[in-house]
Amino acid sequence: MAKVSKTSDVLTIRVPKALGQRLASEARRRRRSRSEVVREILETGLAGTTSEDRKAEARRQSLLVRNRRSEREALEFIVEAADLSGWE
């Protein structure tokens, strides 16, 4: 039996029929295979999803809402409801 070099993984997914039709249509439009189109979409969609990127995004969103009245009210409620006995 010949030794096979594994440079990629095979992924089989089931998609709704409508999505499969959209992928086929997009593949025809791009003149590429459905697999190529899906790989490009996955690469684009997953680009920049390192833990550092997620931390930066969480911080960005936190900064956006930190001065909102609704957030201030929620934090005040949490502080008032918290049992801080025994904490230093």
N, C-alpha and C positions, 0 to 999 in steps of 0.2 A: 504494500500500500504506500502511495506517494505521500510525502510530508507536505502539508498545506500551510503556507504562511498566512497567519491571520492578521490582516491589517485593518479589518473592519468587523462590525457586528451586524448580524441580520436581525431586523426588527419587523415583526408582523403585527399589524394593528387592524382592528375592525372599525370602520367609520360608517356613519349613516349614509344611506344611498345619495341623499342630496349633496353631502359633502364630497363624496366620491365623484359625483358628476361635476361639481365645481372644480375639483382638482384636475379632472380630465380636461375640462374646458381651458383651465389655466395652462396646463401642459401643452395643449395644442396651440394656444396663443403664443407661448414662449418657444414653441418648437423644441420641446424637451420631453423627457419621459416624466411620468408622474412621480417616480422615485426621486429624480433630480429636483423637481419642484418642491417636494416634501422636505428633502434634505436642506435646501436653501431656506425654506420657511423655518425649519427647526433651528438651523444655525443662527438666523436672524433673531428669532424669538428667544433663544437661550443665550445670546451674546450678552456679556456683561452681567451675568447672574452669579458672580462670586460673592462670598459672604461679605467682603468689603463693600461691594456695590449695594447689597441689601442693607447694610448698616448705613451707608450714605443716604440711601433713599428713605429709610426710616427717620433719619435725622432731618432730612429736608422736609418731610411731611410734618414732623413734630414742630419744626420752626414755623411752618405755615399756620398751624392752628394754636400755637401757644398763647397768643393774645386774644383769642376769641372768647367772648363772654361765656358761651356755653361750656367751653373747656375749663374756664376759671371756676364756674359754678360746680362742675363735676369734681374738680380737684378739691374745692372747699368741702363738698359733701364727703369725699373719701377721708379727708383729714379729720373731720368732725366724727365720722362713724368709726374710725380706726381705734382699736384698743392698743394704746401705746404703753400700757403698764409693763414695767420690766425692761423697757428699752432705754438705753443710755444715749 
